[in-house]
Amino acid sequence: MSDRFPPVSPATLTPEQKPIHDFLVDRILLHFQDTFTTRDKNGALVGLFTQFLYLPLSVVSGYAANYKALGDISSFPLKCREIAILAVGEHFGASYELYSHCRVAKQAGLSDNQVRDILGGRLPSESTEQEILSWEMARALIGAGGVFKKGQLSDALWNRGEKAFGKEGLGALIHYIGFYAYTWKYDVFLAIWVRVRVRVRVRVRVIKISEKLPYSLRNNDEQQESD
């Protein structure tokens, strides 16, 4: 785990950090506590969440407000959201976010093959037009695979997106790509690395997607998987 913004146990939080910690737990992490590891064995926040403890509360609340506003756009499907998020994370090599959102994506309904395809930089198999567009749009806007070109997004891709999603849904997709490009950059900037096993289950067989995810998370995460 990165020590650029070291984890802070609840017992050692400063008066300035305590409200930030509580805000994160109550507004964001509460929704994911059974999905992926957000704390170490001492109860300290881990992953990209640690950086918020060193910033003003206004930064955290602004981030959370944007996160909630995007999540409230019902015209943008959950599976498309996670495809875009994973496509951006794969491009930037954001290990903690890939670890966490592989799990969220599975809950949203992505198949094992689709998750593997995205992590391999490939178009997710057996996808709808909306799902294909989510991957293609994310790749085009962030330059994955050398497809980025300066200037406007192509009319062809825009028109396909508008036909598939409508203006609101397409706008949500673009905002998700931008929001998670911002989020993933923090993951990479913080040099977060994870050594936790991220698994995709195919019937009774377990497939390891990645083993490069911080040792301090391993026991917590493996306990979750054994439950």
Secondary structure as UniProt FT lines:
FT   HELIX           10..12
FT   TURN            15..16
FT   HELIX           17..27
FT   HELIX           29..31
FT   TURN            32..35
FT   TURN            41..42
FT   HELIX           47..54
FT   HELIX           57..71
FT   TURN            74..75
FT   HELIX           78..92
FT   HELIX           95..108
FT   HELIX           112..119
FT   TURN            120..121
FT   HELIX           129..142
FT   HELIX           144..146
FT   HELIX           155..189
FT   TURN            190..191
FT   STRAND          198..202
FT   TURN            203..204
FT   STRAND          205..210
FT   HELIX           215..226
//
